[in-house]
Amino acid sequence: MYTTIKLLTLPLLFVLLSVLLYPIDGYERTGIKRLKRLELIQLGELKTTTPLPSGALRSWKDISLNLRSLDTDSLSTFFNEDAQLQKEISGLFRGLDKSYSLSVIDISDPSKVRYAHRNETLGYQPGSVGKLAVLVAIFTQLEKIYPDSWENRIALLRNKSVASGVWGLTDEHTVPIYNLEKNTLVKRQVIASDIFTLYEWVDHMLSVSNNGAASIVWREAMLMAAFGSSYPDLTEEQALAYFKETPKKELTDLGNDVVNLPLRALGITTDEWRLGSFFTRGANTYVGDKGGSIGTPLGLMKFLVKLEQGNVVDEASSLEMKRLMYMTDRRIRYAQSPALKEAAVYFKSGSLYKCDRSKGEPCGKYEGNVQNFMNSVIIVEHPDNCKYMVVLMSNVLRKNSASDHMYLASSIDKVIRKG
């Protein structure tokens, strides 16, 4: 459909990650075609050289929210520092760069949550973690269209297809395209003629962090807000006319409100988490930037708490968003820790780096010398009922911090598990 993604220049590169999510038995329910391939692999009908870890094999029916049993939906009770946990968590950062910031909550016993932190109010460029705000946006708008029918919301995600157009072009990250009849998988960049269902665009946005998919999902949330109950029957021609004929300032304000007001409704302040620009430059043909983007461990942890409470839009929406965060393929960075192999993990991560070659310093992929953000947001659920949530953010210049994230994941897991 409409807009062009800009190719990112060397000085500023969004680096968004390649992981596959959503429970592998979810094809019949969602229509996300790549899940059918994973299901056939699990049944032994297709071969693969990369078997899934045991923690990735949960059914969509087995995923649940961990904090629904609490009598309160208040956030304040979750952020009281546990002295012993704080002491042990703080000790893990000795010798590491001062830019590391963290928020961690042990929810193994929901009646006795434990919290620890490090620079949790420090702001970072959120990178692809910001796509979680786009996820909240579209579920917020689905609820407004069908306030009394969860079934209709899911049906719209499954059955409404929209075209990429220029919004999805030029992103270097590929998307998995599975042919059900031929049992073939192709991974390639999105082209303008690609048409996927809303569910599949959301999956592309999260599972392979495709920038174009994120712009398309954000675009559709705007159209839902603009057309309301008329959106399900909206044609591509009507949508394109809307973007061409509506003043850019009006579109900019709407785009900003669609992703940010739902965060405010969750008790997340504008300084704790906000999005100010689309993930692709092509979107700027219609929608301008506004307010800048920022994320903090505290703001993102508030989101995870609200999600586990069932309070992000509503309980059904919260649960479906958690399913969409479930990792069912190769684990990377924080989630790659061997300590998490048997755990179910619900994960989003991403990077943003910026290089200045004129400084004469080493600088490369994931090793920016001006900016080098790396962020991880994760819910961990071990089979023995050890459950916790972590937001880890860093800006370590001239170094790929992936190994440090993985080291911290193992160390944090050990601390949490010993209670």
Sequence and secondary structure as in RCSB ss.txt:
>XXXX:A:sequence
MYTTIKLLTLPLLFVLLSVLLYPIDGYERTGIKRLKRLELIQLGELKTTTPLPSGALRSWKDISLNLRSLDTDSL
STFFNEDAQLQKEISGLFRGLDKSYSLSVIDISDPSKVRYAHRNETLGYQPGSVGKLAVLVAIFTQLEKIYPDSW
ENRIALLRNKSVASGVWGLTDEHTVPIYNLEKNTLVKRQVIASDIFTLYEWVDHMLSVSNNGAASIVWREAMLMA
AFGSSYPDLTEEQALAYFKETPKKELTDLGNDVVNLPLRALGITTDEWRLGSFFTRGANTYVGDKGGSIGTPLGL
MKFLVKLEQGNVVDEASSLEMKRLMYMTDRRIRYAQSPALKEAAVYFKSGSLYKCDRSKGEPCGKYEGNVQNFMN
SVIIVEHPDNCKYMVVLMSNVLRKNSASDHMYLASSIDKVIRKG
>XXXX:A:secstr
         TTEEEEE    BS TT HHHH  HHHHHHHHHHTTSS  SS   GGG   GGG   TTTT S   S
GGG  B HHHHHHHHHTTTTS TT EEEEEE SSGGG EEEEESTT  B  GGGGHHHHHHHHHHHHHHHSTT H
HHHHHHHHH EEE GGGGTT SS EEEEETTTTEEEEE   TT EEEHHHHHHHHHHS  HHHHHHHHHHHHHHH
HHGGGGGG  HHHHHHHHHHS HHHHHHHHHHHHHHHHHHTT  TTTEE  S SSGGGGGT    S  EE HHHH
HHHHHHHHHT SSSHHHHHHHHHHTBB S   GGGG GGGTTSEEEEEEEEEEE  GGG S  BTTB SSEEEEE
EEEEEE TTS EEEEEEEEE TTS THHHHHHHHHHHHHHHHT 
